[in-house]
């Protein structure tokens, strides 16, 4: 009988894809015949004229699968699909049947199926296909991947556990900083386990897996790198907007870390303030306006890259937000590093339900 694990999360950009594929790789290396599926394609791009999710593409490559994309991703959860669904032009029963039929075909003769869910537990509700609904339809255990920054995060975990009910196999925390780890392990995890929420473990935050490199950000945005000496290998995890000048901007910038500052290219006062804040790792200038030569010179001296895009600030902010929320570019190195972390910090056979 095929063991099935559906991996879902409470937020986007938490490492769900890397964890799902890394678990599948670990199972393969333990001589299990493994399949993969992502019922709702949500990370979309154009591929051969069709809207497709990048994650099944990577899974098919790394796991050596020969299934067709339409089998691995039976529903393309695109804006167009959502519009049609709210207009009543998508049949929830037909969609559910499509998911189940493709799952049964992919799982035939497999020891284990890894099913990648959505970025949250609400996606799919308009067609009665949330991750909880899918887990019920395909008889799957659920791994809930969560982040952690404060004790109040337990509220979200408990609410998710209630929604998943008996399907919940356990919780895995990912990307936990050193400063938060002791509190999570000593206080929050025992609290959750005391409320009948099993926890498989907590993976530390690793710089290589956090955020996105500036070079990848520039590539995603089609930005020009104006600085020739400053390195673009640095990671950024968030952005801040230079909407005010002078001391107010500097105060704002000093309260953030590992951030890219977004502003118009003609705001020299904002650029100067950003270069004084250690948490600002790069300047992303909009509107096609090149900065003043004094700003360029200081950026080179401070080793702070300056990126330039032609789009306006509002459009650029939306694009940056999309890129950062998608997390680091999915690649074999990311999956391999995640597999190492899982092997070091989690009882993987037990998590997968393969323990004898």
C-alpha positions as CSV (number, residue, x, y, z in Angstrom):
1,X,0.0,0.0,0.0
2,X,1.3,3.4,-0.9
3,X,2.2,5.8,1.9
4,X,1.1,9.4,1.1
5,X,2.4,12.6,2.7
6,X,1.0,16.0,1.7
7,X,3.3,18.9,2.6
8,X,1.5,22.2,3.3
9,X,2.4,25.4,5.0
10,X,1.1,28.4,6.9
11,X,2.9,31.0,4.8
12,X,4.7,31.4,1.4
13,X,8.4,31.4,1.1
14,X,8.9,29.0,4.0
15,X,10.8,26.3,2.1
16,X,8.0,23.9,1.4
17,X,9.2,23.0,-2.1
18,X,12.7,22.3,-1.0
19,X,11.5,20.2,1.9
20,X,9.0,18.2,-0.2
21,X,11.6,17.3,-2.8
22,X,14.4,16.7,-0.3
23,X,12.1,14.2,1.6
24,X,11.4,12.5,-1.7
25,X,15.2,12.3,-2.5
26,X,15.9,10.9,1.0
27,X,13.2,8.2,0.5
28,X,14.7,7.3,-2.9
29,X,18.1,6.9,-1.4
30,X,16.5,4.6,1.2
31,X,15.4,2.4,-1.8
32,X,11.8,3.5,-1.8
33,X,9.9,4.0,-5.1
34,X,8.7,7.6,-4.9
35,X,6.2,9.6,-6.8
36,X,5.4,13.4,-6.7
37,X,2.4,15.5,-7.4
38,X,1.4,19.1,-6.9
39,X,-2.4,19.1,-7.4
40,X,-2.8,22.9,-7.6
41,X,-0.1,24.7,-9.6
42,X,0.4,28.1,-8.0
43,X,4.0,29.2,-8.8
44,X,3.3,30.1,-12.4
45,X,5.4,30.9,-15.5
46,X,5.0,30.6,-19.2
47,X,6.3,27.3,-20.6
48,X,5.8,26.2,-24.2
49,X,2.8,28.5,-24.4
50,X,1.2,27.2,-21.3
51,X,0.9,28.4,-17.7
52,X,2.9,26.0,-15.6
53,X,4.3,25.8,-12.1
54,X,8.1,25.6,-11.8
55,X,8.1,23.2,-8.8
56,X,6.8,20.0,-10.5
57,X,9.4,20.7,-13.2
58,X,12.2,20.7,-10.7
59,X,10.8,17.6,-8.9
60,X,10.5,15.7,-12.2
61,X,14.1,16.5,-13.0
62,X,15.6,15.7,-9.6
63,X,13.6,12.6,-8.9
64,X,13.9,11.2,-12.4
65,X,10.2,10.9,-13.0
66,X,8.6,10.5,-16.4
67,X,5.1,11.6,-15.6
68,X,3.6,14.3,-17.8
69,X,3.1,17.8,-16.4
70,X,-0.6,17.7,-16.7
71,X,-0.7,14.6,-14.5
72,X,1.6,16.0,-11.9
73,X,-0.2,19.3,-11.9
74,X,-3.9,18.6,-12.8
75,X,-5.1,22.1,-11.8
76,X,-3.4,25.3,-12.9
77,X,-4.5,27.7,-10.1
78,X,-4.1,30.8,-12.3
79,X,-5.9,34.2,-12.0
80,X,-7.9,33.1,-15.0
81,X,-8.9,29.9,-13.3
82,X,-10.0,31.8,-10.2
83,X,-12.1,34.2,-12.2
84,X,-13.9,31.3,-13.9
85,X,-14.4,29.5,-10.6
86,X,-16.1,32.5,-8.9
87,X,-18.3,32.8,-12.0
88,X,-19.4,29.3,-11.4
89,X,-17.7,27.9,-14.5
90,X,-15.6,25.3,-12.7
91,X,-17.2,22.2,-11.3
92,X,-15.7,21.3,-7.9
93,X,-16.8,17.6,-8.2
94,X,-15.1,17.3,-11.6
95,X,-11.9,19.0,-10.3
96,X,-11.8,16.7,-7.3
97,X,-12.3,13.7,-9.5
98,X,-9.4,14.9,-11.8
99,X,-7.1,15.2,-8.8
100,X,-7.9,11.8,-7.5
101,X,-7.6,10.1,-10.9
102,X,-4.2,11.6,-11.6
103,X,-3.1,10.8,-8.0
104,X,-4.1,7.1,-8.4
105,X,-2.3,6.9,-11.8
106,X,0.9,8.5,-10.3
107,X,0.9,6.4,-7.1
108,X,0.3,3.0,-8.7
109,X,3.1,0.6,-7.5
110,X,4.8,3.4,-5.5
111,X,6.0,2.9,-2.0
112,X,5.6,6.6,-1.2
113,X,3.9,9.6,-2.7
114,X,5.0,13.2,-1.8
115,X,2.2,15.6,-2.6
116,X,3.1,19.3,-2.4
117,X,0.3,21.6,-1.2
118,X,-0.3,25.3,-1.4
119,X,1.3,28.2,0.5
120,X,-1.5,28.3,2.9
121,X,-4.6,26.3,4.0
122,X,-7.1,28.6,2.4
123,X,-6.1,28.3,-1.3
124,X,-8.6,26.2,-3.2
125,X,-11.6,26.9,-0.9
126,X,-13.6,28.4,-3.8
127,X,-13.7,25.0,-5.4
128,X,-13.7,22.9,-2.2
129,X,-10.1,21.8,-2.8
130,X,-8.1,23.2,0.1
131,X,-5.1,21.1,1.1
132,X,-7.3,19.6,3.9
133,X,-9.9,18.6,1.3
134,X,-7.2,17.1,-1.0
135,X,-5.7,15.2,2.0
136,X,-9.1,13.7,2.6
137,X,-9.7,12.8,-1.0
138,X,-6.4,11.0,-1.4
139,X,-6.1,9.6,2.1
140,X,-2.9,11.5,3.0
141,X,-1.1,12.3,6.2
142,X,-0.1,16.0,6.3
143,X,3.1,17.6,7.2
144,X,2.6,21.3,8.2
145,X,5.7,23.5,7.6
146,X,5.8,26.7,9.7
147,X,8.1,29.5,10.5
148,X,8.7,30.9,14.0
149,X,9.5,34.4,15.3
150,X,7.3,34.8,18.5
151,X,5.2,32.7,20.9
152,X,2.0,34.1,19.4
153,X,2.8,32.0,16.2
154,X,1.4,29.1,18.2
155,X,-2.1,30.5,17.5
156,X,-1.7,29.9,13.8
157,X,-0.3,26.5,14.3
158,X,-3.2,25.4,16.6
159,X,-5.7,26.9,14.1
160,X,-4.1,24.9,11.3
161,X,-4.1,21.8,13.4
162,X,-7.8,22.1,14.0
163,X,-8.4,22.5,10.3
164,X,-6.4,19.5,9.4
165,X,-7.8,17.3,12.2
166,X,-6.7,13.7,12.3
167,X,-4.9,14.1,9.0
168,X,-2.1,16.1,10.6
169,X,1.0,13.9,11.0
170,X,3.0,16.6,12.6
171,X,4.6,20.1,12.4
172,X,8.1,21.0,11.1
173,X,9.5,24.5,11.9
174,X,11.9,25.8,9.3
175,X,14.2,28.8,9.1
176,X,14.4,29.4,12.8
177,X,17.1,31.9,13.9
178,X,19.6,31.1,16.7
179,X,18.0,33.8,18.9
180,X,14.5,32.2,18.6
181,X,15.5,28.5,18.7
182,X,15.8,28.1,22.5
183,X,12.4,29.7,23.1
184,X,10.8,27.5,20.4
185,X,12.3,24.3,21.7
186,X,12.0,25.0,25.4
187,X,8.5,26.6,25.5
188,X,6.5,26.5,22.3
189,X,7.1,23.0,21.1
190,X,6.2,21.4,24.5
191,X,3.1,23.7,24.6
192,X,2.0,22.4,21.2
193,X,2.7,18.8,22.1
194,X,0.7,19.3,25.3
195,X,-2.2,20.3,23.0
196,X,-1.9,17.1,21.0
197,X,0.0,18.7,18.1
198,X,3.0,16.5,17.3
199,X,6.2,18.3,16.2
200,X,8.9,16.6,14.1
201,X,11.5,19.2,14.8
202,X,12.9,22.7,14.1
203,X,15.4,23.4,11.3
204,X,17.8,26.4,11.7
205,X,17.9,29.4,9.5
206,X,20.7,29.0,7.0
207,X,22.0,32.0,5.2
208,X,22.3,30.1,1.9
209,X,18.6,29.2,2.0
210,X,17.3,32.6,3.2
211,X,16.0,35.2,0.9
212,X,17.5,35.6,-2.6
213,X,20.8,36.8,-3.9
214,X,20.9,40.2,-5.5
215,X,22.1,38.7,-8.7
216,X,19.0,36.5,-8.8
217,X,16.8,39.5,-7.9
218,X,18.4,41.6,-10.7
219,X,17.9,38.8,-13.2
220,X,14.2,38.3,-12.1
221,X,13.5,42.1,-12.5
222,X,15.6,42.6,-15.6
223,X,17.6,45.2,-13.7
224,X,20.9,46.8,-14.7
225,X,23.7,46.6,-12.1
226,X,25.3,50.1,-12.1
227,X,28.1,49.4,-9.6
228,X,31.1,47.5,-11.0
229,X,32.9,46.7,-7.8
230,X,30.1,45.9,-5.3
231,X,29.3,42.2,-5.0
232,X,25.8,40.9,-5.9
233,X,26.3,37.6,-4.1
234,X,24.8,39.0,-0.9
235,X,21.3,37.7,0.2
236,X,18.3,40.0,0.8
237,X,15.2,38.8,2.6
238,X,12.9,41.9,2.5
239,X,12.6,45.3,1.0
240,X,11.9,48.8,2.4
241,X,10.6,51.8,0.5
242,X,12.4,55.2,0.6
243,X,9.3,57.3,0.8
244,X,10.6,60.1,3.0
245,X,13.9,62.0,3.2
246,X,16.5,63.0,5.7
247,X,16.6,61.7,9.2
248,X,13.2,60.0,9.1
249,X,14.4,57.8,6.2
250,X,17.6,57.0,8.1
251,X,15.6,56.0,11.2
252,X,13.4,53.7,9.1
253,X,16.4,52.1,7.3
254,X,18.2,51.4,10.6
255,X,15.3,49.4,11.8
256,X,15.6,46.8,9.0
257,X,18.1,44.2,8.1
258,X,19.1,42.2,5.0
259,X,16.9,44.5,2.9
260,X,16.9,46.2,-0.5
261,X,15.8,49.8,-0.5
262,X,13.4,50.8,-3.3
263,X,13.1,54.4,-4.4
264,X,13.1,56.7,-7.4
265,X,16.5,57.2,-9.0
266,X,16.3,61.0,-8.5
267,X,16.1,60.8,-4.6
268,X,19.7,61.5,-3.7
269,X,18.8,62.3,-0.1
270,X,17.1,58.9,0.3
271,X,20.0,57.1,-1.4
272,X,22.5,58.8,1.0
273,X,20.5,57.8,4.0
274,X,20.2,54.2,2.8
275,X,24.0,54.0,2.4
276,X,24.4,54.9,6.1
277,X,22.3,52.0,7.3
278,X,24.1,48.7,7.8
279,X,20.9,46.7,7.2
280,X,20.4,48.0,3.6
281,X,22.3,45.6,1.4
282,X,21.4,47.2,-2.0
283,X,19.6,50.1,-3.6
284,X,17.0,49.4,-6.3
285,X,16.3,52.6,-8.2
286,X,13.2,53.0,-10.4
287,X,12.1,55.1,-13.3
288,X,15.3,54.7,-15.3
289,X,16.9,57.6,-13.4
290,X,20.6,57.1,-12.7
291,X,21.8,58.3,-9.3
292,X,24.1,61.2,-8.7
293,X,27.8,60.5,-9.2
294,X,28.4,61.1,-5.4
295,X,26.0,58.4,-4.6
296,X,27.6,56.0,-7.1
297,X,31.0,56.7,-5.7
298,X,30.0,56.1,-2.1
299,X,28.1,52.9,-3.0
300,X,31.3,51.5,-4.6
301,X,33.3,52.5,-1.5
302,X,30.7,50.9,0.8
303,X,30.3,47.8,-1.4
304,X,26.6,48.4,-1.7
305,X,25.2,47.4,-5.2
306,X,22.9,49.7,-7.1
307,X,20.3,48.2,-9.4
308,X,18.3,50.2,-11.9
309,X,14.9,49.3,-13.5
310,X,12.8,51.3,-16.0
311,X,9.5,50.6,-14.3
312,X,7.9,53.0,-11.8
313,X,8.2,52.5,-8.1
314,X,4.7,51.0,-7.5
315,X,5.2,48.4,-10.2
316,X,8.7,47.6,-9.0
317,X,7.5,47.1,-5.4
318,X,4.9,44.6,-6.6
319,X,7.5,42.7,-8.6
320,X,10.0,42.7,-5.8
321,X,7.4,41.4,-3.4
322,X,6.5,38.6,-5.7
323,X,10.1,37.5,-6.1
324,X,10.9,37.7,-2.4
325,X,7.8,35.8,-1.4
326,X,8.6,33.1,-3.9
327,X,11.7,32.5,-1.9
328,X,15.1,31.5,-3.2
329,X,15.3,30.2,-6.7
330,X,14.6,26.4,-6.7
331,X,17.6,24.5,-7.8
332,X,19.4,21.2,-7.1
333,X,21.8,22.8,-4.6
334,X,18.9,24.2,-2.5
335,X,17.3,20.7,-2.3
336,X,20.6,19.1,-1.5
337,X,21.3,21.5,1.4
338,X,17.7,21.0,2.7
339,X,18.2,17.3,2.6
340,X,21.3,17.7,4.8
341,X,19.4,19.8,7.3
342,X,16.6,17.3,7.5
343,X,19.0,14.4,8.0
344,X,20.7,16.3,10.8
345,X,17.6,17.5,12.6
346,X,14.7,15.2,11.9
347,X,13.8,11.5,12.1
348,X,13.1,11.4,8.4
349,X,11.9,7.7,8.2
350,X,9.4,8.4,11.0
351,X,8.3,11.7,9.3
352,X,7.7,9.8,6.0
353,X,5.9,7.0,7.8
354,X,8.5,4.5,6.6
355,X,9.8,3.4,10.0
356,X,9.4,-0.3,10.7
